[in-house]
Amino acid sequence: MPRCRQARVVPVGHDRRVTSVELQGVDALLAQARDGLRRLDPHETRAAVAAGALLIDTRTDVQRERQGDLPGAIVIDRTVLEWRLDPASPNRIPEATGYDRVIIVVCRQGYSSSLAAASLRALGLHNATDLAGGVEAWLAAGLRMASTPADIRF
């Protein structure tokens, strides 16, 4: 349950009023990260990857061991994500070819991936987004997992 401050009434339109709730803490950070972010569902993600989007899996080894690996994903540890994907970084991966590249970040449930996508957007990677619901949504959609070992980058 999100921690909330006192609700306030905000005028909207001509005669309508709605009550908004001001979030704080991690809930506010997550809402801010998702503001303006067009998150993809599992089928949109698969289609985007087929069209050339870069799929980045930030799950831990344990999570990938339990859930499996995503087809076509590059595994990058969250602690070095920005350095590996910034086209201007001397530590970038070869696939980080430009700031216009479509990048889809994936985590287990779609929370930390939203924060990671926002961080990438702050770097100038304005086409960064994430998979809504994470790998759990992928599996729930009945999409297959990879049959080959993960492409792990350090």
N, C-alpha and C positions, 0 to 999 in steps of 0.2 A: 504494500500500500504506500503510495507516494506521501512523503511528508509535505504538508501544505501550510502556507500562511493563511491568514484570514481571507475568505473569499471577498471579491469586490464586484460591484456591478459596473459593467462597461456599456455605454450607449453604442448601439449598432443600428445603422440605417435610420429610417424616419421615426418610427414609434417603437421599434423593437428594442429589447434589452436582454442581454445574456449575462450569466454569471460566469466569470472566469476564475480559475484557481491558479495562484502563483506557486509554482513548484520550487523546491530548493534542493540542494545537494546533487547527488548523482542523477536524480530524475530530471532536474532542470538542465544539467549538462547533456543528458541524452536527448531531451526535447530540442535543445539548441542545436545539437549535432544533426538531428534529422530535419530541421527547418530548411526547406528548400531542396531537400534530398529526394530524388525520385528513386525509391528502393525497388528492387526487382523481385518478382516471385520466381520460384524454381524454373518454370518453363521459359520465362523471359531471360533468365540467367543462362540457361542452356543455349538459347537462340543467340544471345549476345556473344557467347564464347565461340559459337560456330561462325559468327560474323567477324571474329578477330579480337574480341575483348580479352583482356588479361584477367584471369581468375586467380585470385590470391587467397590461399587458405592460411589463416593465422591460428588454427587450433593447435593445442598441445599434442605431443606425441601420444599421450595416454588417450586423449579424445579421438585422435585419428585411428588408434589401435582398436578402440571400441566401436567406432562408427564406420570406419573405412575411409578411403581416399576418394576425392572427387575427380572425375575424368577431366584431364586438361589443366588441372590446377597446379600452380607453383606454390610450394609451402615456404613461407617466410615467417620467421619468428617476429612477433609483434614488437619486440624491443629494437629491431633494426629496420622495420618496415619503411619508414620515411627515407632512410639512406639508400635502401635498395631500389626504391621506385622513383626517386627524384632524378630526372634526366640530367641535371647539372652536378650530381654527386659523383665523386670519383669511385664510390663504392656501389654504384647502381648495378642492377642486373642488365644483361644485354637487351632484354625486352622492354626496358624503360626508355623508349625511343623519343618521347616528346610529351609535352604538357597536355596535348589533346587526346592522348591515348585513353581509351575506355578501360577503366579498372574496376573490377567487382571484388570487394573484400568479403570473405566468408569466415564466420566463426561457428560455434556450436548452435547458438540460439538466435543470433542476430542482434545482440546488444553491443558487445565490444567491437563488432565490425562496423556499426554505425559511427562509433567514436573514431575508429581508424579511418573511415572514409572521410569524415569531417577534417581530420588532421591532414590527409592527403589533399583535400580541396584547399585547405589553408596554405599548402605549399605551392598551389597553382595548378594542381591536377584537377581541373574543374569538371572532368567527366568521371571522377571517382564516385562510386556508390557502393551499396552492399546488397546482399541477399537477405530479404526480409524473412525472418524465422530461422535463418542459418541452415546448417546441414540437417537439423531436425525437420525443417520444412521440405527440404529436398527429398529426404527419405519418406516423409508422409505423402509426398506427391507421387511416390512410386518410381522415381527416377533411379537409374542404376548407378552404382559406385564403380570406381576404376578397377580393372582387373590386372593392372600393372602397378609396379611400385611407384610411390609418390616421387615427384620432382622436388627434392628438398634443396633449398638454397640457404647458404649461411652468410 
